[in-house]
Amino acid sequence: MSIGFIQDDLDLKLLVLYIMDRAAGPITFLQLFELALCDAGVDYFSLTQAVEHMVATGQLSKEDERYSITDKGRRNSQICESSLPYSVRLHCDENLVKVNDALRQEAQVQSKVTGNPDGTATLHLVLNDLETPLLRMELFSPTPAQADSWGEVFRADPGKFYLAVTKLLEKQEDQ
């Protein structure tokens, strides 16, 4: 018998819907698992089965390795959220703060490498301020590894990168 408020499959699904309805964007299964561990009644295998069933029934969708809630799942979550104990909801909300901050940062700072047929690569950089695009840039790289390295530098401090680009573009009067 499980210890915690999550006692059965329905409780677990309600917890998943509650979490997914409050996530700032699509999340990985690992992120969902870590968030669901707010209750001692959650285990990996039960969560896996619940999530698979929820995808099959159209409450969650999966794209690449990330899950998001559908309109159907959102409606179900809002109808049933009061069925989850307040302490579980509170703990989930506390855990979601860090995940949602990371998801927002990820949405604002993006780098993607695409390989070219000749073995070179193109690095695509995006920097957004909330909903406003600040920078969109493509850089040619001699190798995908070099493009990955540049992408890491960009993601580590996008503000510094943006400032350096704007300084380079300013008109220099004392040259």
C-alpha positions in Angstrom: 0.0 0.0 0.0 1.3 3.4 -1.0 2.0 6.2 1.6 0.7 9.5 0.5 -2.5 11.1 -1.0 -2.1 9.5 -4.4 -3.7 6.1 -3.9 -4.8 4.9 -7.3 -4.6 5.5 -11.0 -7.3 8.2 -11.1 -5.5 10.2 -8.3 -2.3 9.9 -10.3 -3.9 11.1 -13.5 -5.4 14.1 -11.7 -2.0 14.9 -10.4 -0.5 14.7 -13.9 -3.3 17.0 -15.3 -2.8 19.4 -12.4 1.0 19.6 -13.1 0.7 19.8 -16.9 -2.0 22.5 -16.7 0.4 24.7 -14.8 3.6 24.0 -16.7 4.8 27.0 -18.7 5.4 24.8 -21.7 6.0 21.2 -22.9 8.1 19.1 -20.4 10.0 15.9 -20.6 8.9 12.8 -18.8 11.7 13.2 -16.4 10.6 16.7 -15.5 7.1 15.4 -15.0 8.3 12.6 -12.8 10.3 14.9 -10.6 7.3 17.2 -10.2 5.0 14.3 -9.5 7.3 13.1 -6.7 5.6 15.7 -4.5 3.6 12.8 -3.2 4.9 9.6 -1.8 2.3 7.6 -3.6 3.9 8.2 -7.0 6.1 5.6 -8.6 7.9 5.6 -12.0 6.0 2.6 -13.5 2.6 3.8 -12.5 3.3 7.3 -13.8 4.6 5.8 -17.1 1.4 3.8 -17.6 -0.8 6.8 -16.6 1.0 9.2 -19.1 0.8 6.6 -21.9 -2.9 6.2 -21.3 -3.5 10.0 -21.1 -1.7 10.4 -24.5 -3.8 7.6 -26.0 -7.0 9.2 -24.7 -6.1 12.7 -25.9 -5.5 14.4 -22.6 -1.8 14.9 -23.2 0.1 15.1 -26.5 3.7 14.1 -27.1 6.0 15.8 -29.6 9.6 14.7 -29.8 10.4 13.9 -26.1 8.1 16.5 -24.5 4.6 16.3 -23.3 1.9 19.0 -23.2 -1.7 19.2 -22.0 -4.4 19.3 -24.6 -7.6 21.3 -24.4 -9.4 18.1 -23.3 -6.9 17.5 -20.6 -7.1 21.2 -19.5 -10.9 21.0 -19.2 -10.6 17.8 -17.1 -7.9 19.3 -14.9 -10.0 22.4 -14.1 -13.1 20.3 -13.4 -11.2 17.9 -11.1 -8.4 19.9 -9.5 -10.2 20.4 -6.2 -10.2 16.6 -5.8 -6.4 16.8 -5.1 -5.6 17.6 -1.5 -4.5 21.2 -0.9 -1.1 20.1 0.4 -0.3 18.2 -2.8 -1.4 21.1 -5.0 0.7 23.5 -2.8 3.8 21.3 -3.1 3.3 21.0 -6.9 3.0 24.7 -7.2 6.2 25.3 -5.3 8.1 22.7 -7.4 6.7 24.2 -10.6 8.3 27.6 -10.0 11.8 26.4 -10.8 10.7 24.3 -13.8 8.6 27.1 -15.2 11.5 29.5 -14.9 13.7 27.1 -16.8 11.0 26.6 -19.5 10.7 30.4 -19.9 14.4 30.8 -20.2 14.5 28.0 -22.7 11.8 29.7 -24.8 13.7 33.0 -24.7 17.2 31.7 -25.5 17.4 29.1 -28.3 20.2 27.7 -30.3 19.9 25.0 -32.9 22.5 23.4 -35.2 21.6 22.1 -38.6 24.1 20.1 -40.6 24.8 21.0 -44.2 25.4 18.4 -47.0 29.0 19.4 -47.3 29.8 18.6 -43.6 29.6 22.2 -42.4 26.8 23.4 -40.1 24.6 26.4 -39.6 24.0 27.7 -36.1 20.6 29.3 -35.6 20.4 31.7 -32.6 17.2 33.3 -31.2 16.9 35.7 -28.2 13.5 36.8 -27.2 12.4 39.2 -24.5 9.1 37.6 -23.4 7.2 37.7 -26.7 9.4 40.2 -28.5 12.3 38.9 -30.7 15.5 40.7 -29.9 17.9 38.7 -32.1 17.7 36.1 -34.8 20.9 35.1 -36.3 22.4 32.3 -38.5 26.1 31.6 -38.4 28.0 29.4 -40.8 30.4 27.0 -39.0 33.0 24.7 -40.5 31.9 21.8 -38.3 28.8 20.8 -36.3 31.1 20.5 -33.2 32.2 24.2 -33.6 28.5 25.3 -34.0 27.6 23.3 -30.8 30.4 25.1 -29.0 29.3 28.5 -30.2 25.7 27.7 -29.2 26.8 26.8 -25.6 28.6 30.1 -25.3 25.5 31.9 -26.5 23.2 30.1 -24.1 25.5 30.6 -21.2 25.3 34.4 -21.4 22.9 35.6 -24.1 22.8 39.2 -22.7 26.5 39.5 -23.1 26.3 38.2 -26.6 23.6 40.6 -27.5 25.4 43.5 -26.0 28.6 42.6 -28.0 26.7 42.4 -31.3 25.0 45.8 -30.7 28.3 47.4 -29.8 29.9 46.1 -33.0 27.0 47.7 -34.9 27.3 51.1 -33.3 28.9 53.8 -35.4 32.4 54.5 -34.2 33.3 58.2 -34.4 36.8 58.1 -32.9 38.6 55.7 -35.2 
